[in-house]
């Protein structure tokens, strides 16, 4: 029997967000609410590694500049573990320097987004990366 779900939307999609800025975590969770079955969010890079190892999210959004560890260092840790080396990681940062971008590419990032993040672009990119139904624009009643 065919599913009643739209064919473009696949249930079970999951996302991990690691960013030291609580406001960004809240904004991203609000922005993506209802698009994904599961969103984990943490300001603690160690907790992010634990979540990635335990739950294997289908996509990770990773801040680059965090206290104590950079996103690139965290990405190298993920790439060094067999159970997380394949997970797609999207780097989010205000750092557009050629050196940082090159190092991210060498670490096999799936994408590189510059902050400040544009909500509509971010939502559409995540929909593309996770093969979700594109978000519909809000309709205002007049």
N, CA, C and O atoms as a GROMACS GRO file, in nm:
protein
  568
    1UNK      N    1   0.085  -0.118   0.000
    1UNK     CA    2   0.000   0.000   0.000
    1UNK      C    3   0.089   0.124   0.000
    1UNK      O    4   0.183   0.128   0.079
    2UNK      N    5   0.064   0.226  -0.085
    2UNK     CA    6   0.148   0.344  -0.091
    2UNK      C    7   0.138   0.426   0.037
    2UNK      O    8   0.035   0.427   0.105
    3UNK      N    9   0.247   0.495   0.067
    3UNK     CA   10   0.251   0.581   0.185
    3UNK      C   11   0.170   0.707   0.160
    3UNK      O   12   0.159   0.752   0.046
    4UNK      N   13   0.113   0.764   0.266
    4UNK     CA   14   0.040   0.890   0.252
    4UNK      C   15   0.134   1.010   0.260
    4UNK      O   16   0.091   1.124   0.239
    5UNK      N   17   0.260   0.986   0.291
    5UNK     CA   18   0.358   1.093   0.298
    5UNK      C   19   0.396   1.139   0.158
    5UNK      O   20   0.401   1.057   0.067
    6UNK      N   21   0.424   1.270   0.138
    6UNK     CA   22   0.472   1.316   0.009
    6UNK      C   23   0.601   1.242  -0.026
    6UNK      O   24   0.685   1.218   0.060
    7UNK      N   25   0.616   1.207  -0.152
    7UNK     CA   26   0.730   1.125  -0.192
    7UNK      C   27   0.864   1.194  -0.169
    7UNK      O   28   0.964   1.126  -0.148
    8UNK      N   29   0.870   1.328  -0.174
    8UNK     CA   30   0.997   1.397  -0.157
    8UNK      C   31   1.042   1.401  -0.011
    8UNK      O   32   1.161   1.417   0.016
    9UNK      N   33   0.950   1.386   0.082
    9UNK     CA   34   0.986   1.396   0.224
    9UNK      C   35   1.015   1.257   0.277
    9UNK      O   36   0.935   1.165   0.262
   10UNK      N   37   1.131   1.243   0.341
   10UNK     CA   38   1.168   1.114   0.398
   10UNK      C   39   1.176   1.129   0.550
   10UNK      O   40   1.253   1.210   0.601
   11UNK      N   41   1.097   1.050   0.620
   11UNK     CA   42   1.095   1.058   0.766
   11UNK      C   43   1.225   1.004   0.824
   11UNK      O   44   1.295   0.926   0.761
   12UNK      N   45   1.254   1.047   0.945
   12UNK     CA   46   1.371   0.996   1.015
   12UNK      C   47   1.494   1.081   0.997
   12UNK      O   48   1.600   1.047   1.050
   13UNK      N   49   1.485   1.190   0.926
   13UNK     CA   50   1.601   1.276   0.906
   13UNK      C   51   1.642   1.340   1.038
   13UNK      O   52   1.558   1.382   1.118
   14UNK      N   53   1.774   1.346   1.059
   14UNK     CA   54   1.823   1.399   1.186
   14UNK      C   55   1.941   1.493   1.162
   14UNK      O   56   2.017   1.479   1.066
   15UNK      N   57   1.954   1.588   1.252
   15UNK     CA   58   2.054   1.694   1.242
   15UNK      C   59   2.114   1.720   1.379
   15UNK      O   60   2.043   1.722   1.480
   16UNK      N   61   2.245   1.739   1.382
   16UNK     CA   62   2.316   1.781   1.503
   16UNK      C   63   2.373   1.919   1.477
   16UNK      O   64   2.439   1.941   1.376
   17UNK      N   65   2.348   2.011   1.569
   17UNK     CA   66   2.404   2.147   1.560
   17UNK      C   67   2.499   2.165   1.676
   17UNK      O   68   2.462   2.145   1.792
   18UNK      N   69   2.623   2.203   1.645
   18UNK     CA   70   2.724   2.232   1.749
   18UNK      C   71   2.769   2.376   1.729
   18UNK      O   72   2.833   2.408   1.629
   19UNK      N   73   2.734   2.461   1.823
   19UNK     CA   74   2.769   2.603   1.816
   19UNK      C   75   2.774   2.657   1.958
   19UNK      O   76   2.685   2.628   2.038
   20UNK      N   77   2.875   2.735   1.989
   20UNK     CA   78   2.888   2.786   2.125
   20UNK      C   79   2.793   2.902   2.154
   20UNK      O   80   2.784   2.946   2.269
   21UNK      N   81   2.722   2.952   2.054
   21UNK     CA   82   2.629   3.062   2.072
   21UNK      C   83   2.487   3.007   2.090
   21UNK      O   84   2.426   2.956   1.996
   22UNK      N   85   2.436   3.017   2.211
   22UNK     CA   86   2.304   2.966   2.244
   22UNK      C   87   2.195   3.027   2.156
   22UNK      O   88   2.098   2.959   2.121
   23UNK      N   89   2.210   3.155   2.122
   23UNK     CA   90   2.109   3.221   2.038
   23UNK      C   91   2.103   3.159   1.898
   23UNK      O   92   1.995   3.145   1.841
   24UNK      N   93   2.218   3.123   1.844
   24UNK     CA   94   2.220   3.058   1.712
   24UNK      C   95   2.154   2.921   1.720
   24UNK      O   96   2.078   2.884   1.631
   25UNK      N   97   2.183   2.846   1.827
   25UNK     CA   98   2.117   2.716   1.844
   25UNK      C   99   1.966   2.731   1.848
   25UNK      O  100   1.894   2.657   1.781
   26UNK      N  101   1.917   2.827   1.926
   26UNK     CA  102   1.773   2.848   1.937
   26UNK      C  103   1.713   2.890   1.803
   26UNK      O  104   1.606   2.842   1.765
   27UNK      N  105   1.782   2.980   1.732
   27UNK     CA  106   1.732   3.027   1.603
   27UNK      C  107   1.724   2.912   1.503
   27UNK      O  108   1.626   2.898   1.431
   28UNK      N  109   1.829   2.829   1.499
   28UNK     CA  110   1.831   2.717   1.404
   28UNK      C  111   1.724   2.613   1.439
   28UNK      O  112   1.658   2.560   1.350
   29UNK      N  113   1.707   2.584   1.567
   29UNK     CA  114   1.603   2.489   1.608
   29UNK      C  115   1.464   2.542   1.571
   29UNK      O  116   1.380   2.466   1.523
   30UNK      N  117   1.441   2.670   1.593
   30UNK     CA  118   1.312   2.730   1.557
   30UNK      C  119   1.293   2.726   1.406
   30UNK      O  120   1.185   2.690   1.358
   31UNK      N  121   1.395   2.762   1.333
   31UNK     CA  122   1.389   2.768   1.187
   31UNK      C  123   1.361   2.631   1.125
   31UNK      O  124   1.289   2.621   1.026
   32UNK      N  125   1.419   2.526   1.183
   32UNK     CA  126   1.409   2.392   1.125
   32UNK      C  127   1.301   2.306   1.188
   32UNK      O  128   1.279   2.192   1.146
   33UNK      N  129   1.234   2.358   1.290
   33UNK     CA  130   1.128   2.282   1.359
   33UNK      C  131   1.024   2.235   1.258
   33UNK      O  132   0.975   2.313   1.177
   34UNK      N  133   0.990   2.108   1.264
   34UNK     CA  134   0.890   2.052   1.176
   34UNK      C  135   0.944   1.996   1.046
   34UNK      O  136   0.874   1.922   0.976
   35UNK      N  137   1.068   2.031   1.011
   35UNK     CA  138   1.128   1.980   0.888
   35UNK      C  139   1.200   1.847   0.911
   35UNK      O  140   1.213   1.766   0.820
   36UNK      N  141   1.245   1.826   1.033
   36UNK     CA  142   1.324   1.708   1.065
   36UNK      C  143   1.259   1.631   1.179
   36UNK      O  144   1.188   1.688   1.262
   37UNK      N  145   1.284   1.502   1.181
   37UNK     CA  146   1.229   1.422   1.289
   37UNK      C  147   1.305   1.446   1.419
   37UNK      O  148   1.246   1.444   1.527
   38UNK      N  149   1.437   1.471   1.409
   38UNK     CA  150   1.518   1.486   1.531
   38UNK      C  151   1.626   1.590   1.509
   38UNK      O  152   1.700   1.586   1.411
   39UNK      N  153   1.635   1.686   1.603
   39UNK     CA  154   1.742   1.786   1.603
   39UNK      C  155   1.808   1.782   1.740
   39UNK      O  156   1.742   1.802   1.842
   40UNK      N  157   1.938   1.757   1.742
   40UNK     CA  158   2.016   1.771   1.864
   40UNK      C  159   2.092   1.902   1.852
   40UNK      O  160   2.136   1.939   1.743
   41UNK      N  161   2.107   1.972   1.963
   41UNK     CA  162   2.180   2.098   1.964
   41UNK      C  163   2.259   2.109   2.092
   41UNK      O  164   2.209   2.081   2.201
   42UNK      N  165   2.385   2.151   2.079
   42UNK     CA  166   2.469   2.165   2.197
   42UNK      C  167   2.571   2.277   2.177
   42UNK      O  168   2.616   2.304   2.066
   43UNK      N  169   2.605   2.341   2.290
   43UNK     CA  170   2.711   2.441   2.289
   43UNK      C  171   2.845   2.379   2.327
   43UNK      O  172   2.949   2.445   2.318
   44UNK      N  173   2.844   2.254   2.368
   44UNK     CA  174   2.964   2.185   2.416
   44UNK      C  175   3.018   2.090   2.309
   44UNK      O  176   2.953   1.991   2.276
   45UNK      N  177   3.136   2.118   2.254
   45UNK     CA  178   3.194   2.031   2.151
   45UNK      C  179   3.208   1.885   2.194
   45UNK      O  180   3.187   1.795   2.114
   46UNK      N  181   3.244   1.861   2.321
   46UNK     CA  182   3.256   1.721   2.370
   46UNK      C  183   3.121   1.650   2.365
   46UNK      O  184   3.113   1.533   2.329
   47UNK      N  185   3.017   1.722   2.402
   47UNK     CA  186   2.882   1.666   2.395
   47UNK      C  187   2.844   1.640   2.250
   47UNK      O  188   2.778   1.541   2.219
   48UNK      N  189   2.886   1.728   2.161
   48UNK     CA  190   2.861   1.708   2.018
   48UNK      C  191   2.923   1.579   1.966
   48UNK      O  192   2.861   1.506   1.890
   49UNK      N  193   3.047   1.552   2.008
   49UNK     CA  194   3.114   1.426   1.970
   49UNK      C  195   3.036   1.307   2.025
   49UNK      O  196   3.014   1.209   1.954
   50UNK      N  197   2.993   1.316   2.151
   50UNK     CA  198   2.917   1.207   2.213
   50UNK      C  199   2.786   1.181   2.138
   50UNK      O  200   2.751   1.066   2.112
   51UNK      N  201   2.716   1.288   2.102
   51UNK     CA  202   2.591   1.273   2.028
   51UNK      C  203   2.618   1.211   1.891
   51UNK      O  204   2.545   1.121   1.848
   52UNK      N  205   2.721   1.258   1.823
   52UNK     CA  206   2.754   1.204   1.691
   52UNK      C  207   2.788   1.055   1.700
   52UNK      O  208   2.744   0.977   1.616
   53UNK      N  209   2.864   1.016   1.800
   53UNK     CA  210   2.900   0.875   1.817
   53UNK      C  211   2.779   0.789   1.852
   53UNK      O  212   2.766   0.676   1.804
   54UNK      N  213   2.691   0.842   1.936
   54UNK     CA  214   2.576   0.766   1.985
   54UNK      C  215   2.464   0.755   1.882
   54UNK      O  216   2.408   0.648   1.861
   55UNK      N  217   2.430   0.866   1.819
   55UNK     CA  218   2.309   0.871   1.737
   55UNK      C  219   2.334   0.878   1.586
   55UNK      O  220   2.242   0.856   1.508
   56UNK      N  221   2.455   0.907   1.543
   56UNK     CA  222   2.489   0.914   1.400
   56UNK      C  223   2.390   1.001   1.322
   56UNK      O  224   2.318   0.950   1.236
   57UNK      N  225   2.385   1.131   1.351
   57UNK     CA  226   2.292   1.218   1.278
   57UNK      C  227   2.325   1.218   1.129
   57UNK      O  228   2.438   1.191   1.088
   58UNK      N  229   2.225   1.247   1.049
   58UNK     CA  230   2.244   1.243   0.904
   58UNK      C  231   2.316   1.367   0.851
   58UNK      O  232   2.365   1.367   0.738
   59UNK      N  233   2.323   1.473   0.933
   59UNK     CA  234   2.393   1.595   0.896
   59UNK      C  235   2.436   1.666   1.023
   59UNK      O  236   2.364   1.665   1.123
   60UNK      N  237   2.554   1.727   1.020
   60UNK     CA  238   2.603   1.806   1.133
   60UNK      C  239   2.630   1.947   1.086
   60UNK      O  240   2.700   1.968   0.986
   61UNK      N  241   2.574   2.046   1.157
   61UNK     CA  242   2.609   2.187   1.137
   61UNK      C  243   2.707   2.222   1.246
   61UNK      O  244   2.677   2.207   1.365
   62UNK      N  245   2.825   2.268   1.208
   62UNK     CA  246   2.934   2.287   1.303
   62UNK      C  247   2.992   2.426   1.294
   62UNK      O  248   3.037   2.470   1.188
   63UNK      N  249   2.990   2.496   1.407
   63UNK     CA  250   3.053   2.628   1.417
   63UNK      C  251   3.204   2.611   1.410
   63UNK      O  252   3.258   2.509   1.454
   64UNK      N  253   3.272   2.709   1.356
   64UNK     CA  254   3.417   2.699   1.350
   64UNK      C  255   3.484   2.758   1.475
   64UNK      O  256   3.571   2.693   1.534
   65UNK      N  257   3.444   2.878   1.515
   65UNK     CA  258   3.509   2.945   1.629
   65UNK      C  259   3.435   2.914   1.758
   65UNK      O  260   3.328   2.968   1.784
   66UNK      N  261   3.496   2.826   1.839
   66UNK     CA  262   3.440   2.790   1.970
   66UNK      C  263   3.553   2.794   2.072
   66UNK      O  264   3.670   2.774   2.036
   67UNK      N  265   3.522   2.819   2.198
   67UNK     CA  266   3.627   2.821   2.300
   67UNK      C  267   3.686   2.682   2.322
   67UNK      O  268   3.614   2.584   2.337
   68UNK      N  269   3.816   2.675   2.323
   68UNK     CA  270   3.885   2.550   2.355
   68UNK      C  271   3.914   2.461   2.236
   68UNK      O  272   4.009   2.382   2.242
   69UNK      N  273   3.837   2.471   2.130
   69UNK     CA  274   3.857   2.385   2.013
   69UNK      C  275   3.794   2.454   1.892
   69UNK      O  276   3.689   2.518   1.903
   70UNK      N  277   3.856   2.440   1.778
   70UNK     CA  278   3.794   2.495   1.657
   70UNK      C  279   3.706   2.389   1.593
   70UNK      O  280   3.720   2.270   1.620
   71UNK      N  281   3.617   2.434   1.509
   71UNK     CA  282   3.534   2.341   1.435
   71UNK      C  283   3.617   2.247   1.349
   71UNK      O  284   3.582   2.130   1.333
   72UNK      N  285   3.727   2.298   1.294
   72UNK     CA  286   3.815   2.213   1.212
   72UNK      C  287   3.880   2.104   1.296
   72UNK      O  288   3.894   1.991   1.251
   73UNK      N  289   3.920   2.137   1.418
   73UNK     CA  290   3.977   2.035   1.506
   73UNK      C  291   3.872   1.930   1.542
   73UNK      O  292   3.901   1.810   1.545
   74UNK      N  293   3.751   1.975   1.570
   74UNK     CA  294   3.643   1.882   1.600
   74UNK      C  295   3.612   1.795   1.478
   74UNK      O  296   3.589   1.675   1.491
   75UNK      N  297   3.612   1.856   1.361
   75UNK     CA  298   3.589   1.780   1.238
   75UNK      C  299   3.697   1.674   1.218
   75UNK      O  300   3.666   1.562   1.176
   76UNK      N  301   3.821   1.709   1.246
   76UNK     CA  302   3.929   1.610   1.234
   76UNK      C  303   3.907   1.493   1.330
   76UNK      O  304   3.936   1.379   1.295
   77UNK      N  305   3.857   1.521   1.451
   77UNK     CA  306   3.826   1.413   1.545
   77UNK      C  307   3.717   1.323   1.489
   77UNK      O  308   3.728   1.200   1.496
   78UNK      N  309   3.612   1.384   1.432
   78UNK     CA  310   3.504   1.305   1.373
   78UNK      C  311   3.555   1.220   1.258
   78UNK      O  312   3.516   1.104   1.245
   79UNK      N  313   3.641   1.277   1.175
   79UNK     CA  314   3.694   1.205   1.060
   79UNK      C  315   3.789   1.092   1.102
   79UNK      O  316   3.812   0.998   1.027
   80UNK      N  317   3.844   1.103   1.223
   80UNK     CA  318   3.938   1.003   1.272
   80UNK      C  319   3.873   0.882   1.336
   80UNK      O  320   3.943   0.787   1.372
   81UNK      N  321   3.741   0.883   1.352
   81UNK     CA  322   3.671   0.771   1.414
   81UNK      C  323   3.590   0.697   1.308
   81UNK      O  324   3.513   0.759   1.235
   82UNK      N  325   3.605   0.565   1.299
   82UNK     CA  326   3.535   0.489   1.195
   82UNK      C  327   3.384   0.510   1.192
   82UNK      O  328   3.324   0.513   1.084
   83UNK      N  329   3.322   0.524   1.308
   83UNK     CA  330   3.175   0.534   1.310
   83UNK      C  331   3.122   0.673   1.274
   83UNK      O  332   3.002   0.689   1.250
   84UNK      N  333   3.210   0.775   1.269
   84UNK     CA  334   3.163   0.910   1.235
   84UNK      C  335   3.236   0.969   1.115
   84UNK      O  336   3.203   1.080   1.071
   85UNK      N  337   3.333   0.898   1.061
   85UNK     CA  338   3.413   0.956   0.954
   85UNK      C  339   3.333   0.989   0.828
   85UNK      O  340   3.373   1.076   0.750
   86UNK      N  341   3.222   0.922   0.808
   86UNK     CA  342   3.140   0.941   0.688
   86UNK      C  343   3.031   1.046   0.705
   86UNK      O  344   2.969   1.085   0.606
   87UNK      N  345   3.006   1.094   0.827
   87UNK     CA  346   2.895   1.187   0.850
   87UNK      C  347   2.919   1.320   0.778
   87UNK      O  348   3.027   1.378   0.791
   88UNK      N  349   2.821   1.369   0.704
   88UNK     CA  350   2.838   1.498   0.637
   88UNK      C  351   2.835   1.612   0.739
   88UNK      O  352   2.749   1.617   0.827
   89UNK      N  353   2.931   1.702   0.725
   89UNK     CA  354   2.944   1.815   0.816
   89UNK      C  355   2.944   1.944   0.735
   89UNK      O  356   3.018   1.958   0.637
   90UNK      N  357   2.860   2.038   0.777
   90UNK     CA  358   2.854   2.170   0.717
   90UNK      C  359   2.915   2.268   0.816
   90UNK      O  360   2.867   2.280   0.928
   91UNK      N  361   3.020   2.336   0.775
   91UNK     CA  362   3.088   2.434   0.861
   91UNK      C  363   3.011   2.566   0.853
   91UNK      O  364   2.976   2.611   0.744
   92UNK      N  365   2.986   2.626   0.969
   92UNK     CA  366   2.922   2.758   0.978
   92UNK      C  367   3.022   2.852   1.043
   92UNK      O  368   3.069   2.826   1.154
   93UNK      N  369   3.054   2.962   0.977
   93UNK     CA  370   3.153   3.052   1.032
   93UNK      C  371   3.147   3.188   0.966
   93UNK      O  372   3.096   3.203   0.855
   94UNK      N  373   3.200   3.287   1.034
   94UNK     CA  374   3.217   3.420   0.974
   94UNK      C  375   3.354   3.430   0.908
   94UNK      O  376   3.387   3.531   0.847
   95UNK      N  377   3.435   3.325   0.920
   95UNK     CA  378   3.572   3.323   0.868
   95UNK      C  379   3.572   3.283   0.721
   95UNK      O  380   3.549   3.166   0.687
   96UNK      N  381   3.597   3.379   0.635
   96UNK     CA  382   3.601   3.352   0.492
   96UNK      C  383   3.744   3.349   0.438
   96UNK      O  384   3.765   3.357   0.317
   97UNK      N  385   3.842   3.339   0.527
   97UNK     CA  386   3.981   3.338   0.481
   97UNK      C  387   4.009   3.215   0.395
   97UNK      O  388   3.957   3.106   0.422
   98UNK      N  389   4.089   3.233   0.293
   98UNK     CA  390   4.121   3.124   0.200
   98UNK      C  391   4.182   3.005   0.274
   98UNK      O  392   4.154   2.891   0.239
   99UNK      N  393   4.266   3.031   0.375
   99UNK     CA  394   4.330   2.924   0.450
   99UNK      C  395   4.227   2.836   0.523
   99UNK      O  396   4.235   2.714   0.519
  100UNK      N  397   4.131   2.899   0.589
  100UNK     CA  398   4.029   2.824   0.662
  100UNK      C  399   3.940   2.746   0.567
  100UNK      O  400   3.908   2.630   0.592
  101UNK      N  401   3.900   2.808   0.458
  101UNK     CA  402   3.816   2.740   0.359
  101UNK      C  403   3.891   2.620   0.302
  101UNK      O  404   3.834   2.512   0.289
  102UNK      N  405   4.020   2.638   0.269
  102UNK     CA  406   4.100   2.528   0.213
  102UNK      C  407   4.112   2.413   0.313
  102UNK      O  408   4.098   2.297   0.275
  103UNK      N  409   4.137   2.445   0.439
  103UNK     CA  410   4.149   2.340   0.540
  103UNK      C  411   4.017   2.266   0.558
  103UNK      O  412   4.016   2.145   0.579
  104UNK      N  413   3.905   2.338   0.549
  104UNK     CA  414   3.774   2.274   0.560
  104UNK      C  415   3.750   2.180   0.441
  104UNK      O  416   3.699   2.070   0.459
  105UNK      N  417   3.787   2.223   0.323
  105UNK     CA  418   3.772   2.140   0.204
  105UNK      C  419   3.858   2.014   0.217
  105UNK      O  420   3.813   1.904   0.185
  106UNK      N  421   3.981   2.031   0.265
  106UNK     CA  422   4.070   1.917   0.284
  106UNK      C  423   4.014   1.818   0.388
  106UNK      O  424   4.042   1.698   0.381
  107UNK      N  425   3.937   1.870   0.482
  107UNK     CA  426   3.876   1.784   0.586
  107UNK      C  427   3.743   1.726   0.538
  107UNK      O  428   3.672   1.662   0.616
  108UNK      N  429   3.710   1.746   0.414
  108UNK     CA  430   3.590   1.689   0.349
  108UNK      C  431   3.459   1.743   0.406
  108UNK      O  432   3.368   1.665   0.436
  109UNK      N  433   3.449   1.875   0.421
  109UNK     CA  434   3.320   1.932   0.461
  109UNK      C  435   3.223   1.916   0.345
  109UNK      O  436   3.261   1.918   0.228
  110UNK      N  437   3.096   1.901   0.380
  110UNK     CA  438   2.992   1.891   0.278
  110UNK      C  439   2.948   2.029   0.233
  110UNK      O  440   2.886   2.043   0.127
  111UNK      N  441   2.979   2.130   0.312
  111UNK     CA  442   2.942   2.266   0.277
  111UNK      C  443   3.008   2.365   0.372
  111UNK      O  444   3.056   2.327   0.479
  112UNK      N  445   3.008   2.491   0.332
  112UNK     CA  446   3.072   2.597   0.409
  112UNK      C  447   2.979   2.717   0.402
  112UNK      O  448   2.968   2.780   0.298
  113UNK      N  449   2.913   2.748   0.513
  113UNK     CA  450   2.818   2.858   0.518
  113UNK      C  451   2.877   2.973   0.597
  113UNK      O  452   2.932   2.955   0.706
  114UNK      N  453   2.864   3.093   0.541
  114UNK     CA  454   2.915   3.211   0.609
  114UNK      C  455   2.807   3.274   0.697
  114UNK      O  456   2.692   3.288   0.656
  115UNK      N  457   2.848   3.311   0.818
  115UNK     CA  458   2.761   3.383   0.909
  115UNK      C  459   2.775   3.532   0.878
  115UNK      O  460   2.883   3.576   0.838
  116UNK      N  461   2.671   3.610   0.895
  116UNK     CA  462   2.542   3.572   0.949
  116UNK      C  463   2.466   3.485   0.849
  116UNK      O  464   2.468   3.509   0.728
  117UNK      N  465   2.398   3.385   0.904
  117UNK     CA  466   2.324   3.290   0.822
  117UNK      C  467   2.194   3.352   0.774
  117UNK      O  468   2.120   3.413   0.852
  118UNK      N  469   2.166   3.336   0.648
  118UNK     CA  470   2.039   3.381   0.590
  118UNK      C  471   1.939   3.267   0.608
  118UNK      O  472   1.956   3.161   0.546
  119UNK      N  473   1.834   3.284   0.690
  119UNK     CA  474   1.744   3.173   0.722
  119UNK      C  475   1.687   3.098   0.602
  119UNK      O  476   1.688   2.976   0.601
  120UNK      N  477   1.638   3.169   0.501
  120UNK     CA  478   1.576   3.101   0.386
  120UNK      C  479   1.679   3.018   0.310
  120UNK      O  480   1.650   2.906   0.268
  121UNK      N  481   1.798   3.072   0.294
  121UNK     CA  482   1.904   2.998   0.223
  121UNK      C  483   1.945   2.876   0.303
  121UNK      O  484   1.962   2.767   0.247
  122UNK      N  485   1.962   2.893   0.434
  122UNK     CA  486   2.001   2.781   0.519
  122UNK      C  487   1.897   2.670   0.514
  122UNK      O  488   1.931   2.553   0.498
  123UNK      N  489   1.771   2.706   0.528
  123UNK     CA  490   1.663   2.607   0.526
  123UNK      C  491   1.661   2.532   0.393
  123UNK      O  492   1.645   2.410   0.390
  124UNK      N  493   1.677   2.604   0.284
  124UNK     CA  494   1.678   2.539   0.152
  124UNK      C  495   1.800   2.449   0.135
  124UNK      O  496   1.787   2.340   0.080
  125UNK      N  497   1.916   2.491   0.182
  125UNK     CA  498   2.037   2.409   0.171
  125UNK      C  499   2.022   2.280   0.251
  125UNK      O  500   2.057   2.172   0.203
  126UNK      N  501   1.970   2.290   0.373
  126UNK     CA  502   1.951   2.171   0.455
  126UNK      C  503   1.851   2.077   0.388
  126UNK      O  504   1.870   1.956   0.388
  127UNK      N  505   1.744   2.133   0.330
  127UNK     CA  506   1.647   2.051   0.258
  127UNK      C  507   1.715   1.977   0.143
  127UNK      O  508   1.686   1.860   0.120
  128UNK      N  509   1.805   2.044   0.072
  128UNK     CA  510   1.877   1.979  -0.038
  128UNK      C  511   1.970   1.870   0.014
  128UNK      O  512   1.971   1.759  -0.039
  129UNK      N  513   2.047   1.900   0.118
  129UNK     CA  514   2.144   1.804   0.170
  129UNK      C  515   2.076   1.679   0.224
  129UNK      O  516   2.130   1.569   0.213
  130UNK      N  517   1.959   1.696   0.284
  130UNK     CA  518   1.890   1.583   0.344
  130UNK      C  519   1.778   1.528   0.256
  130UNK      O  520   1.704   1.440   0.298
  131UNK      N  521   1.766   1.580   0.135
  131UNK     CA  522   1.666   1.532   0.040
  131UNK      C  523   1.526   1.542   0.099
  131UNK      O  524   1.448   1.447   0.096
  132UNK      N  525   1.495   1.660   0.153
  132UNK     CA  526   1.363   1.685   0.212
  132UNK      C  527   1.278   1.764   0.114
  132UNK      O  528   1.328   1.824   0.019
  133UNK      N  529   1.151   1.764   0.140
  133UNK     CA  530   1.061   1.848   0.063
  133UNK      C  531   1.098   1.993   0.092
  133UNK      O  532   1.113   2.029   0.209
  134UNK      N  533   1.112   2.077  -0.011
  134UNK     CA  534   1.149   2.217   0.014
  134UNK      C  535   1.045   2.286   0.100
  134UNK      O  536   0.926   2.261   0.086
  135UNK      N  537   1.090   2.374   0.191
  135UNK     CA  538   0.995   2.445   0.276
  135UNK      C  539   0.907   2.536   0.191
  135UNK      O  540   0.954   2.594   0.093
  136UNK      N  541   0.782   2.548   0.228
  136UNK     CA  542   0.689   2.634   0.154
  136UNK      C  543   0.691   2.773   0.216
  136UNK      O  544   0.697   2.788   0.338
  137UNK      N  545   0.685   2.877   0.131
  137UNK     CA  546   0.682   3.012   0.185
  137UNK      C  547   0.554   3.037   0.263
  137UNK      O  548   0.448   2.984   0.231
  138UNK      N  549   0.567   3.118   0.366
  138UNK     CA  550   0.450   3.151   0.447
  138UNK      C  551   0.356   3.238   0.366
  138UNK      O  552   0.400   3.327   0.292
  139UNK      N  553   0.227   3.213   0.379
  139UNK     CA  554   0.127   3.291   0.308
  139UNK      C  555   0.060   3.382   0.411
  139UNK      O  556   0.010   3.337   0.514
  140UNK      N  557   0.059   3.511   0.379
  140UNK     CA  558  -0.004   3.607   0.470
  140UNK      C  559  -0.147   3.633   0.423
  140UNK      O  560  -0.173   3.653   0.305
  141UNK      N  561  -0.238   3.632   0.518
  141UNK     CA  562  -0.378   3.668   0.487
  141UNK      C  563  -0.391   3.818   0.499
  141UNK      O  564  -0.338   3.881   0.591
  142UNK      N  565  -0.464   3.875   0.404
  142UNK     CA  566  -0.485   4.020   0.408
  142UNK      C  567  -0.627   4.053   0.438
  142UNK      O  568  -0.663   4.171   0.446
   0.00000   0.00000   0.00000
